Structures are given as structure tokens and as C-alpha cells.
């Protein structure tokens, strides 16, 4: 980071653990050799460094505590209707192949005295998805974090994702989408769940 540069308005600052960055860089250089590349050719000189930064970015969720995120914006509020945040983008990596899975999460809860900031729901999805994951566990972890911190009348989480490990390798199915869902409390009731499903299926025009 250039410290002499003055920030006038806003600047996004990225922080990387320098020690891990160095080690990752070393290992990615080894990997380049092991796959038959020449890590010293011009186009690849900076690649281990870039990939090391990139993997730290893609797994930053380990440094974030989702329950803390929710508790940091917990407000007393009497609203007792369904709150839905839908189409939250997910960029995660499957823990079996370390290949991305990409999709959307739809999250709903029915407050029981407390609400949280809407952006916090998206940040919780982010904190859990920026790790090595399986879609099933990701779904349940998001649900549990909300249930445990806000103690709402119910939580619903639906995730739809495309797994590149299925598209690029293995069975090579390009267009299959995996859907997972998990519910608590009021969402165990068929009518409430149906309302949620219908609300996430309608598009704003
Ligand atoms: Zn996989």
C-alpha cells in the first residue's frame, strides 16, 4: 500500500496476511512446475503472487464471524412479517475439488422482537461462502447463524448453484443446477413455506 498517497474520498484497501502470502506464492510456483509449466517464463513470473492473493481473497470468510456480523446490527423492532433478501450472489469453492460453485441464495426470517440490517444477511452469506464448502452445509450454516443470533419465529434459506467441478470435469454437465434448502420454526408450516417460495420466484419488473 502506498502510504504517501492521500485519500480524498474513498479507497478500497485490501489486506493480505504477508507471511501466508509468501508461503502460498512459494507453493504455487512449485505447482506450476508440477503441471509441466515453466514458472520462469515471462507470462508466469507474477502468477504465483497473484494466485496467492486470489486464494486468500476467495477464502477470506475464515476471518469473519457471521454471528458477530449479525449481532453488530441487532435492533429491537415489532415487525413480525416475513423479511426476505433474495438473489444474493454466491461465489464459493467446493471443498472436494477447490473449484468454484456459483449461484444465488435466498434468505428469509420472521422477526421475533429483533431485526438485523439487511446488508448483514448478505454479509453472513458472504462470510460462509468465502470458504471451502459444500452447498448443503453452507445452507445450514446460514440458517443456524440467523436462528442463533436473532431467535426469529423462523428462518428459511434456499441456495441454487452451478458447480463448475461438475461442468468442467467429472460428468461434464454444463447446465445442471443444484438446489438446497433448510427451514426452521414457522417455515416448517406448508403455507408459510409456500409464501416464501412464491415470493422468491417472482421477479421485479
Ligand atoms: Zn466438487
Boltz pocket constraint, residues with backbone or C-beta under 6 A from the ligand:
constraints:
  - pocket:
      binder: B
      contacts: [[A, 94], [A, 95], [A, 96], [A, 97], [A, 98], [A, 99], [A, 163], [A, 165], [A, 166]]
      max_distance: 6.0
